[in-house]
Amino acid sequence: MNTLFLTAEEQKTFGALPAKLRDGWTVTPAVIVPEDPEELIVRRGMASFANAELRSACERLAETKDSKWEQVLSSLREQAFTREELSEMFFALGVEALNRFIAVVLPSAKTDEDVEFLSALTQVRSMLSEVNGSPA
Amino acid sequence: MTSAAPLSPSAPRPEILSEWVKQDRESIESLFGMKLEQIVELARTDEGKQRLLERMKQIDPSLNGNADKALMTVRENAEQAKKKESFFKKMLLLPVRSVVSLGKGVIRHPILTILLILATYGLVVWQLPKILGYLQALANANAGNAIGKTAEYLKSFLAFSKGTTGKAGEELFKRLPDTM
């Protein structure tokens, strides 16, 4: 699925990326429906963070000094971020956190992999917005 | 674009009573002795709210002083439990390629990995003041840029949060109702 769901502002940033990077991607306007504070607080209370690898990384992070932050993560595998784990994390964090992550990734995109990552983040944000905008 | 207002320490704290927040459909239904959908439906009318309140007073006879806040929490909890199921079901449809790309992408951006882990597992592993201090340090080191703004947002968000160590999430995929 070569689609990016971007806000008008994000579309401008994406448009400024090299044509080679943008080639092959379809941009669709994003409909953003953020949560209110009560919803996010309840979601946090409902959250379950039980992945041993991520917990271990977090524990090691707690013992690490400033300049070593990134080294702690070197042993962390991408497989730790399972579908279940990502669902749990993004539901608890909400749309605004995804907005912020996208704002970090989008302007610094340099490779096709970066744009694929961006696309995945925007897909998750769209799904979460859709859920937020629907009655329970 | 609609943007959520970041929570700030000076903003009034939303009135959620954490003791009434349960992890999932199963624990909510078990507590109330009724289906989640029925709780959501009852919370929509005055008469229904009264019925819910009566049940809540059976569960916690000392409820009186906080009845309105507790009722609002129960309604929100029930609605979010349904929304969580709905979101997880949508996530099942996310192509494998996108899931892999999320994992790889997070790993390729160490600062995002740190932010993501801190904002989720941090509350399980650390004390809140320490996480807030860590996020503040990240915000200071990246003042004005997108990373700094993300750290600031997560710090304000976490200041109101409460984590759990339960296993509801990993079980949820196995128990999604077929009728959503």
Interface residues (C-beta under 8 A of the other chain):
Chain A: M1 T7 A8 E9 A30 I32 V33 P34 E35 D36 P37 E38 E39 L40 I41 V42 R43 R44 G45 M46 A47 S48 F49 A50 N51 L54 R55 A57 C58 E59 L61 A62 D66 W69 E70 L73 L76 R77 E78 Q79 A80 F81 T82 R83 E84 E85 L86 S87 E88 M89 F91 A92 L93 G94 V95 E96 A97 N99 R100 F101 A103 V104 V105 P107 E113 D114 E116 F117 L118 S119 A120 L121 Q123 V124 M127 L128 E130 V131 N132 S134 A136
Chain B: M1 T2 S3 A4 P6 L7 A11 P14 E15 I16 S18 V21 K22 Q23 D24 V40 M72 T73 E76 N77 A78 E79 Q80 A81 K82 K83 K84 S86 F87 F88 K90 M91 L92 L94 P95 R97 S98 V99 V100 S101 L102 G103 K104 G105 V106 I107 R108 H109 P110 I111 L112 T113 I114 L115 L116 I117 L118 A119 T120 Y121 G122 L123 V124 V125 W126 K130 Y134 A137 A141 A146 I147 K149 T150 Y153 L154 F157 F160 S161 K162 G163 T164 T165 G166 K167 A168 G169 E170 L172 F173
